[in-house]
Amino acid sequence: MALVMHKDSSSNSNKLQQMDSSKYVRYTPEQVEALERVYSECPKPSSLRRQQLIRECPILSNIEPKQIKVWFQNRRCREKQRKEASRLQTVNRKLSAMNKLLMEENDRLQKQVSHLVYENGYMRQQLQASGTTTDNSCESVVMNGQHQQQQNPTPQQPQRDANNPAGLLAIAEETLAEFLSKATGTAVDWVQMIGMKPGPDSIGIVAVSRNCSGVAARVCGLVSLEPTKVAEILKDRPSWYRDCRCIDVLSVIPTANAGTIELIYMQTYAPTTLAAARDFWTLRYTTSLEDGSLVICERSLTSSTGGPTGPPPSSFVRAEMLPSGFLIRPCEGGGSIIHIVDHIDLDAWSVPEVLRPLYESSKILAQKMTIAALHHIRQIAQETSGEIQCGGSRQPAVLRTFSQRLCRGFNDAVNGFADDGWSLMGSDGVEDVTIVINSSPNKFLGSQHNTSIFPTFGGVLCAKASMLLQNVPPALLVRFLREHRSEWADYGVDAYSAACLKASPYAVPCARPGGFPGSQVILPLAHTVEHEEFMEVVRLEGHAFSPEDVALARDMYILQLCSGIDENAVGACAQLVFAPIDESFADEAPLLPSGFRVIPLDPKSDGPAATRTLDLASTLEVGPGSTRPTSEANTNSDNLRSVLTIAFQFTFENHLRDNVAAMARQYVRSVVGSVQRVAMAIAPSRLSSQMGSKLLPHSPEALTLAQWICRSYRIYTGGELVHVDSQSGDAVLKQLWNHSDAIMCCSVKTNASPLFTFANQAGLDMLETTLVALQDIMLDKILDEAGRKILCSEFSKIMQQGFAYLPAGICISSMGRPVSYERAVAWKVLNDDDSHHCLAFVFVNWSFV
């Protein structure tokens, strides 16, 4: 019996060994090659595909389908591990490079601290020494110092002939040394820019100058491009510097160290209609250092530096570029570390005093030039690596071209250069709106378009104006103008602008009393990596109110570019530029941009702050000797000031030029009035007071409504909407306003659609709107079809019982984005007389889909 059992156990062990050996299949190279070919086509083949593979490949006939399934599972696992290892290596290289960058920045700061400590000790000694002497001895010390200074004057630069290559090379080497001392040394007192914290997820280390001549900004960052590619991108300044009108390289001189010296003339746009544009005459030096780094440094050629004389400035104001440039260092494992320094003197004294902060702010320079350069390089790097997926059939380069064309067209309209064909048109006696015309057909149609289909084309007309805004955040204003076009736009004018794309434009429109008969739908198109700029297509839905309006009752499309709406971006210019397009939206479609630009001014205690919106004509004093009333000098230094520039372009037929000019002038005045009303409404001091970063309304009506909402919720549901220790209006409103769930009220009137009258901060975030624009949103517009049906079925229950619970669903924000919520509660809000006041809703656990 025992012997039989032993035999059985031996038999079982042999079977187990056979099973174990069958688990591990050793594939031949030919078999692996065949499987890899299939894997490259389909990493996860179905069972039918695996069986077909065995039939089609005789070399795999001895392998079971189950083993082939296991091979593909292992292959996918190895691929996943390889990708994860590659990702971790990339992150490790990035962190190592960032650590190196931060250590270098720390060393630079240590040197700066040591220098400041030395200066502090020296000044303390001077003060102690001066405290022990009399006034006469102080005077003698000063006189002795002046005498010594006269005896030992500051050594002057030796005279040199800078008009030959040797002299230009000497200027270039000096520029290189000064630039490197700013990029990596302590030649400039750099202060970290507010809101720009260094770290692996930030764009880099951003700093602005303090107490130096002109304005300066510096940024250090990492990109995944090689130094030569980075240098090529940075030298193409018009591609990333939106204020650059043109660059002409007038001379190129090779140097002995494989570098180049270039003499460059650059023109830039003026940011507003009230100041002249700037131009630069510079020397640019490109060379490489011993450690393999590339350097592109640049400075203006002036009478003090020597060198050839540049083109005459004509209508431009000649600005000076102090030693600036780019230091591009190769990074271990690929990529580059970039140091960018911009240091310029824009001759601020030549502009009206109210505009000088635009030319004296290092923060504005940092946003417009220094940070913009790094943003552009990071964008190109991520597009090259495939991290950015193209939306639809548009390639990133095409979308960037659209963005550049919109900005360039808007800048051309704001500046109206005579050499572009612009000429000033006579005014109607009031100088608030400027009209300029351009009769060149290429201005709008372009050389690639056949002008014969526009036989009556007369040219392009631009109406523009500027004004000073007080206490209005630029980002908030532009965001409002973008989201609520109906507050300022005229449908008839939009229809006329859209008709310019057709061969037979419509007649000149008049302001329509109905306002904006259609709604707008914003269709996202693209955005930059840092989300500082995004492009979208706006569809304006038209509706005909009468038979004569049928021609206008059609959907229109607008290509729109929005930038600078991040309220935390210090010194950023907020801009909304748009142009009508047709349904085809071809890559070479003609664009005629119009729009708004709001540039912040650094707050000053001596600035005019009498009203919230001012006419710039009343504050244009040029020169340091202008005086102001005492009442204007005693203003709050925390007031926000900004300059708003508006420009609208229209095409016109030859026989309708004067009519279009009158329409454009009237329309821009209407838009200015609308913007002023919006600015007054959204100004924080008018609407609300600050509670952290949130706006809390404090009107008596809001306090009363908050108590009615909470009391009615308690009466009908038996629960507490908010929990407060005190039942005072302030405490209840504060809790209601900061509630995490979206709470909103709407009016209920007979034969009228319910309109929202109040929402807390979460409700405004969910609807993506503001308290002012909330009153234009109807309840049925935010609910989807299922939500409207449920609300209709439950409405009688709400009115009889006082409340109803609504199931989970989807609603739509004012921007067209879907929002999901777990459940909702609707209840009647009773006033102090226990009569029905409005209907309230709370959307629990909402989130954007």
Number of C-alpha atoms within 10 A of each C-alpha: 5 7 8 9 10 11 10 11 12 12 11 12 11 11 12 12 10 11 11 10 10 13 11 9 12 10 14 10 9 11 15 14 12 14 21 15 11 17 15 9 9 12 16 16 16 11 13 9 14 20 16 12 19 17 12 11 12 10 14 20 13 8 15 14 19 12 14 20 16 12 16 20 14 12 17 15 12 12 13 12 12 12 12 12 12 12 12 12 13 15 13 12 17 22 16 15 21 21 14 13 20 17 12 14 16 12 14 16 16 12 14 18 13 12 13 12 12 12 12 12 12 12 12 12 12 11 11 11 11 14 11 10 12 10 11 9 12 15 12 12 14 12 12 12 12 13 12 11 11 10 9 9 10 8 6 6 8 6 8 14 14 17 12 11 15 13 14 25 20 14 19 24 14 13 23 23 12 17 28 21 14 24 24 18 19 16 14 21 16 21 13 16 21 14 10 16 14 17 14 16 9 13 20 24 22 27 23 25 22 15 9 12 13 20 24 29 32 31 24 27 25 26 24 21 22 17 24 13 13 24 20 10 17 20 15 11 18 18 15 21 18 19 20 20 19 13 16 12 13 10 10 14 14 14 15 8 10 9 15 17 22 20 22 21 18 17 21 20 23 19 21 25 21 19 17 17 23 22 27 25 25 25 27 24 27 23 19 16 11 6 8 12 18 22 24 23 27 27 27 26 24 15 9 7 15 17 22 18 12 16 10 11 15 8 12 17 18 19 19 21 23 22 26 27 29 26 25 26 21 18 21 12 12 15 22 24 26 28 25 26 27 26 29 24 16 23 16 16 14 15 20 18 17 19 24 19 19 23 20 22 20 25 24 25 24 28 19 18 22 26 21 17 21 24 20 18 22 22 19 22 20 16 17 13 10 10 11 15 11 14 12 8 7 12 12 20 11 13 18 17 14 20 20 18 17 23 22 19 19 26 25 18 28 28 21 21 17 11 7 11 13 22 16 14 14 11 14 11 6 7 11 18 20 20 24 22 24 23 18 16 16 14 18 20 19 15 10 10 15 9 14 9 11 18 11 16 22 19 20 23 25 26 26 27 24 24 22 24 29 23 22 24 23 29 22 19 20 22 20 21 18 21 18 19 15 17 19 20 19 22 26 19 19 19 24 21 26 21 20 21 19 12 13 13 19 15 13 19 18 14 15 12 8 9 14 21 18 17 14 21 16 20 16 13 18 21 19 18 17 13 12 17 18 18 22 17 21 22 18 22 17 20 16 14 12 8 8 9 13 12 10 19 19 15 18 22 23 24 24 27 26 23 22 27 23 17 13 12 18 18 24 24 23 27 25 22 26 24 24 26 24 17 10 7 14 9 11 12 17 20 21 26 27 26 24 23 26 29 25 27 25 20 16 17 14 15 19 21 23 12 12 20 21 17 13 19 13 7 16 15 16 15 11 9 6 9 8 11 8 9 11 14 17 13 16 14 14 11 20 20 26 27 24 23 22 25 26 26 23 23 25 26 19 13 11 14 18 13 14 19 23 15 19 24 22 16 20 22 17 16 17 21 13 15 21 16 14 19 23 20 16 21 20 17 14 13 17 15 14 12 11 7 6 12 18 20 21 15 11 10 9 16 18 17 22 22 23 20 27 21 18 22 24 14 16 15 16 10 11 13 19 16 12 13 7 9 11 12 16 17 18 23 25 19 16 25 22 18 16 16 20 25 27 22 26 23 19 16 10 7 6 9 15 20 19 22 20 21 26 26 24 20 27 20 13 25 23 17 22 20 20 14 20 21 17 14 19 18 16 16 17 20 20 14 12 12 18 16 12 14 18 11 11 16 17 13 14 18 14 10 13 21 25 22 16 18 12 15 18 21 26 19 21 23 16 16 16 18 18 18 20 14 16 20 18 23 26 27 28 22 17 10 7 10 10 14 19 21 23 24 23 22 25 17 14 23 13 13 9
